């Protein structure tokens, strides 16, 4: 199986420059946070659609021949990829139809529609099959959320930027679900800084990637099990393509509890002044628990969170407890 290369990622960086923000690295806490090199946050929540997904989606559309792109695109997504494809399609002036699970946060569904895409709501287990039907009936092109080299290469530009801004980075922590972001970041980081550890992080309640990493082969969890986590953007599972990248370049995959995720969202809001959704906060949750040695970069993958959920998480005290319960 051919893997994405650093050349692919560098090419993607040029193509996505008109549409994606080059997000900064922000120091969290003081220089002695971990006793060596500090903790740095990569806030992909600052992207035009509030998540890193714009990188891969825009790159995939940019790579399509113009006549193929003009026939429109279809995607399936829990929310952030939906918005990214809708945003990219709007910029290119082509139609987009997005299949979204009927459990997706309303804020993500409404944002996708606001970008001009047609949204089709289905049960989570039917997302891919319904998308395939639409591709056939519309003559459109499928833009998958992670299982495509162009999507992985676009997401990998996050890794390019991390190493450019923090050349001595010792550890990079990255959320993992379908694995497109982790695949791309790990490919870039290992090519530019082979000694840097790249670690994926996911919820315990959707810990299939960690189980697969330990087993050395894909371990499948039922959709109903993966749907239990508050991190709605991390309910997918790696593909053969993304898992091949993970096995080649990733050093470890960790899991965090629902309580750790909730506490991380609140702490990012209170101390870093960042709005981060639960899915985007898992890597930060792992950093708080693990305290990696050396300069550490944490990818905050998105900030599209339901306002009521966000308010509830921020109200909790730093220990993770809810002050309304006593």
C-alpha positions in Angstrom: 0.0 0.0 0.0 1.5 3.3 -1.1 1.8 5.8 1.7 1.7 9.6 1.6 5.1 11.3 1.4 6.6 14.5 2.7 6.7 15.7 -0.9 2.9 15.2 -1.1 2.4 17.2 2.1 4.6 20.0 0.9 2.7 20.2 -2.3 -0.6 20.3 -0.4 0.7 23.2 1.7 0.9 25.3 -1.4 -2.5 24.3 -2.7 -4.4 25.0 0.5 -2.7 28.3 1.3 -5.6 30.4 -0.2 -8.1 28.7 2.1 -6.5 27.4 5.3 -5.1 29.5 8.2 -1.5 28.8 9.2 -2.4 28.4 12.8 0.2 29.5 15.5 1.7 27.5 18.3 0.7 29.0 21.6 2.5 28.4 24.9 0.4 27.0 27.7 1.4 27.9 31.2 5.0 29.0 32.1 8.2 27.7 30.8 8.5 25.2 33.6 5.2 23.5 32.8 6.9 20.2 32.3 10.3 21.0 33.8 12.1 21.0 30.4 10.6 22.6 27.3 7.0 23.7 27.8 3.7 22.8 26.4 2.5 24.3 23.1 -1.0 24.4 21.7 -1.8 24.2 17.9 -5.4 25.7 17.8 -6.9 24.3 14.6 -10.2 25.7 16.1 -9.1 29.0 14.4 -9.6 27.6 10.9 -12.4 29.2 8.8 -14.7 26.2 9.6 -13.5 25.8 13.1 -11.4 22.6 12.5 -8.4 21.1 10.8 -10.6 19.4 8.3 -10.5 22.3 5.9 -6.9 21.4 5.0 -7.7 17.9 3.7 -11.1 18.8 2.2 -9.8 21.8 0.2 -6.7 19.9 -1.0 -8.9 17.0 -2.2 -11.2 19.3 -4.2 -8.2 21.3 -5.5 -6.7 18.1 -6.9 -9.8 17.2 -8.8 -9.9 17.9 -12.6 -12.0 20.9 -13.2 -14.7 19.1 -15.2 -15.0 16.4 -12.5 -15.2 19.0 -9.7 -17.9 20.9 -11.6 -20.3 17.9 -11.3 -20.3 18.3 -7.5 -19.0 16.5 -4.5 -20.5 14.2 -1.8 -19.2 13.6 1.7 -20.2 11.8 4.9 -19.2 13.3 8.3 -20.1 13.7 11.9 -19.8 17.4 11.4 -16.4 19.0 10.9 -15.6 17.3 7.6 -19.1 18.2 6.5 -18.4 21.9 7.1 -15.0 21.7 5.5 -16.3 20.1 2.3 -19.2 22.6 2.1 -16.7 25.5 2.6 -14.3 24.2 -0.1 -17.2 23.5 -2.5 -18.5 27.0 -2.0 -15.1 28.5 -2.7 -14.8 26.5 -5.9 -18.4 27.2 -6.8 -19.6 23.6 -7.1 -22.5 21.8 -5.4 -22.0 19.7 -2.3 -24.2 17.1 -0.6 -23.3 16.0 2.9 -24.5 12.9 4.7 -24.5 13.5 8.4 -25.5 11.2 11.3 -28.7 12.2 12.9 -26.9 12.4 16.3 -24.5 15.1 15.1 -24.5 18.4 17.1 -27.0 20.9 15.7 -24.4 23.6 15.6 -22.4 21.6 13.1 -25.4 20.7 10.9 -26.6 24.3 10.8 -23.2 25.5 9.9 -22.9 23.1 7.0 -26.3 24.2 5.6 -25.3 27.8 6.0 -22.3 27.2 3.7 -24.8 26.2 1.0 -24.5 22.4 1.1 -27.5 20.0 1.1 -27.5 18.0 4.3 -28.9 14.4 4.4 -29.4 13.1 8.0 -29.2 9.3 8.5 -28.4 6.9 11.3 -24.6 6.8 12.0 -24.2 3.2 10.6 -25.7 4.2 7.2 -23.5 7.2 6.5 -21.2 5.6 4.0 -23.8 3.5 2.2 -26.1 6.6 1.7 -23.1 8.6 0.5 -22.3 5.9 -2.1 -25.9 6.0 -3.3 -25.8 9.7 -3.8 -22.5 9.5 -5.7 -24.1 7.1 -8.1 -27.3 9.1 -8.5 -25.7 12.5 -8.8 -22.6 11.7 -10.8 -20.6 13.5 -8.1 -17.2 12.7 -6.5 -16.9 11.3 -3.0 -14.6 13.3 -0.7 -14.1 10.9 2.3 -13.3 12.3 5.7 -9.9 10.5 6.0 -9.5 7.5 3.8 -7.8 9.2 0.8 -4.2 10.2 0.1 -5.1 13.8 -0.8 -7.0 14.2 2.4 -4.2 12.8 4.5 -1.7 15.0 2.7 -3.8 18.1 3.4 -4.0 17.2 7.1 -0.3 16.6 7.2 0.4 20.3 6.7 -0.3 20.6 10.4 2.8 18.6 11.1 4.9 20.7 8.7 3.9 23.8 10.6 4.6 22.3 14.1 8.1 21.4 13.2 8.8 24.7 11.5 7.6 26.6 14.5 9.1 24.3 17.2 12.2 22.6 15.6 13.2 20.9 18.9 9.7 19.4 19.5 10.1 16.2 21.5 6.5 14.9 21.4 3.5 15.7 19.3 0.0 14.7 20.6 -2.7 14.3 18.0 -6.4 13.3 18.3 -7.3 10.1 16.4 -10.6 8.8 15.0 -10.5 7.8 11.4 -6.8 8.5 11.5 -6.4 11.0 8.6 -5.0 13.8 10.8 -2.7 11.5 12.8 -1.5 9.8 9.5 -0.6 13.1 7.9 1.0 14.7 11.0 3.1 11.6 11.7 4.3 11.4 8.1 5.4 15.0 8.2 6.9 15.0 11.6 8.9 11.8 11.2 10.3 13.0 7.8 11.5 16.3 9.3 12.3 15.3 12.9 12.7 11.5 13.1 13.5 11.5 16.8 10.2 13.3 17.7 7.6 11.0 19.3 4.1 11.1 17.6 1.3 9.9 19.8 -2.4 9.5 19.0 -5.1 10.1 21.6 -8.7 9.0 21.6 -11.5 8.5 24.1 -11.6 5.3 26.2 -15.2 4.8 25.0 -14.1 4.9 21.4 -10.7 3.2 21.9 -10.6 1.1 18.8 -7.5 2.8 17.4 -5.6 2.1 20.6 -6.8 -1.5 20.5 -5.7 -1.9 16.9 -2.3 -0.3 17.6 -1.7 -2.8 20.4 -2.9 -5.8 18.3 -0.9 -4.8 15.2 -4.1 -5.1 13.1 -7.4 -3.4 12.8 -9.8 -4.1 15.7 -13.4 -3.1 15.0 -15.8 -1.7 17.6 -19.5 -1.6 17.0 -20.8 1.9 16.1 -23.1 1.9 19.1 -20.0 1.5 21.4 -18.1 4.3 19.7 -21.1 6.6 19.9 -21.0 6.6 23.7 -18.3 9.3 24.0 -18.9 13.0 24.3 -16.2 13.5 21.7 -18.6 13.2 18.7 -15.9 13.9 16.2 -13.9 10.8 17.3 -16.5 8.1 16.7 -15.1 6.9 13.4 -12.6 4.1 13.0 -9.3 3.9 11.1 -9.2 2.6 7.5 -6.6 0.2 6.1 -4.9 3.2 4.5 -4.7 5.3 7.7 -3.8 2.4 9.8 -0.8 1.6 7.5 0.4 5.1 8.2 -0.2 4.8 11.9 1.8 1.5 12.0 4.7 3.1 10.0 5.1 6.4 11.8 3.2 6.6 15.2 4.9 5.7 18.4 1.9 5.1 20.6 -1.9 5.6 20.9 -3.3 6.6 24.3 -6.9 6.8 25.6 -8.4 9.4 28.0 -11.6 9.2 30.1 -14.7 11.2 29.6 -13.9 13.1 32.8 -10.4 14.0 31.6 -11.9 15.2 28.3 -14.5 17.4 30.1 -11.9 18.8 32.4 -9.6 19.6 29.4 -12.3 21.6 27.6 -12.9 23.7 30.7 -9.2 24.3 31.4 -8.5 25.4 27.8 -11.4 27.9 28.1 -10.4 29.3 31.5 -6.6 29.3 31.1 -5.9 29.5 27.4 -9.0 31.4 26.4 -9.8 28.9 23.7 -13.1 27.4 22.6 -12.3 23.8 21.9 -14.8 21.0 21.4 -14.4 17.7 23.4 -12.9 15.9 20.3 -10.4 18.7 20.0 -9.4 18.5 23.6 -8.4 14.8 23.9 -4.7 15.4 23.2 -4.5 18.2 25.7 -6.2 15.9 28.3 -3.4 13.3 27.6 -0.7 16.0 28.0 -2.1 17.0 31.4 -2.0 13.5 32.6 1.2 12.2 31.0 3.4 15.3 31.3 5.7 14.3 28.4 9.4 15.3 28.8 10.7 18.0 26.5 8.9 20.5 24.3 5.5 19.1 23.6 3.0 20.2 20.9 -0.7 19.4 21.3 -3.0 19.6 18.3 -6.4 21.1 19.3 -8.3 19.7 16.3 -11.5 21.8 16.4 -13.8 24.1 18.2 -17.3 23.4 16.9 -19.1 22.7 20.1 -22.7 23.1 21.1 -22.9 26.3 23.2 -24.9 24.5 26.0 -22.5 21.6 26.2 -19.5 24.1 26.2 -21.1 26.2 29.0 -21.7 23.1 31.1 -18.1 22.0 30.7 -16.6 25.4 31.5 -18.8 25.7 34.7 -17.0 22.7 36.1 -14.2 23.4 38.6 -10.6 22.6 37.7 -10.9 19.2 39.3 -13.5 18.2 36.8 -16.4 18.3 39.3 -19.7 20.0 38.5 -20.2 22.8 41.1 -24.0 22.5 40.8 -23.8 19.0 42.4 -22.8 18.8 46.0 
